[in-house]
Amino acid sequence: MVQGLFLLFAMASVITAVTLVLARNPVHSALALMACFLQISAIFVLLEAPLLAVIQIFVYVGAIMVLFLFVIMMVDVREAVLQRFLPGSNLPALVLLVLLGVEMLVLVNWSSEFSATGSLAESDGSEIRQLGTTLFADYLLPFEVASIILLAALVGAIMLARKERG
């Protein structure tokens, strides 16, 4: 069953990556990238690495996608919105959406069965505690420098996207 789910998630991530490249609308490309990141986090869940899955969702889907959306805001997307997602009908996009929904339902059902009987339910969380202690004690300065750099990039993107008055 794990191999089947892995193949399903891997195939979906490749499909969303191809959609990312082929999409004409930058907003649709960003949504396809977000779907690809979610597929990769699902693969991390299958590899029994829930911390990496959560970090994948928080860092990439949360933070990096916000930065991409700021870049998209800077680009004139009014023309791109009028274009279609993919050449032809919307049927492939609809089928992809239904498949992603079924896939997420299978993952939620499978992960709830796994956590009720698996070794993750018996974990005391000491690995996560150790990682947090190391990150915020030994590497506090690089962590804060990275957050200041990201804040400066965010302020710069807002300043560039702002329209001139007058």
Rosetta blueprint (number, residue, H / E / L):
1 M L
2 V H
3 Q H
4 G H
5 L H
6 F H
7 L H
8 L H
9 F H
10 A H
11 M H
12 A H
13 S H
14 V H
15 I H
16 T H
17 A H
18 V H
19 T H
20 L H
21 V H
22 L H
23 A L
24 R L
25 N L
26 P H
27 V H
28 H H
29 S H
30 A H
31 L H
32 A H
33 L H
34 M H
35 A H
36 C H
37 F H
38 L H
39 Q H
40 I H
41 S H
42 A H
43 I H
44 F H
45 V H
46 L H
47 L L
48 E L
49 A L
50 P H
51 L H
52 L H
53 A H
54 V H
55 I H
56 Q H
57 I H
58 F H
59 V H
60 Y H
61 V H
62 G H
63 A H
64 I H
65 M H
66 V H
67 L H
68 F H
69 L H
70 F H
71 V H
72 I H
73 M H
74 M H
75 V L
76 D L
77 V L
78 R H
79 E H
80 A H
81 V H
82 L H
83 Q L
84 R L
85 F L
86 L L
87 P L
88 G L
89 S L
90 N L
91 L H
92 P H
93 A H
94 L H
95 V H
96 L H
97 L H
98 V H
99 L H
100 L H
101 G H
102 V H
103 E H
104 M H
105 L H
106 V H
107 L H
108 V H
109 N H
110 W H
111 S H
112 S H
113 E H
114 F H
115 S H
116 A H
117 T H
118 G L
119 S L
120 L L
121 A L
122 E L
123 S L
124 D L
125 G L
126 S H
127 E H
128 I H
129 R H
130 Q H
131 L H
132 G H
133 T H
134 T H
135 L H
136 F H
137 A H
138 D H
139 Y L
140 L H
141 L H
142 P H
143 F H
144 E H
145 V H
146 A H
147 S H
148 I H
149 I H
150 L H
151 L H
152 A H
153 A H
154 L H
155 V H
156 G H
157 A H
158 I H
159 M H
160 L H
161 A H
162 R L
163 K L
164 E L
165 R L
166 G L
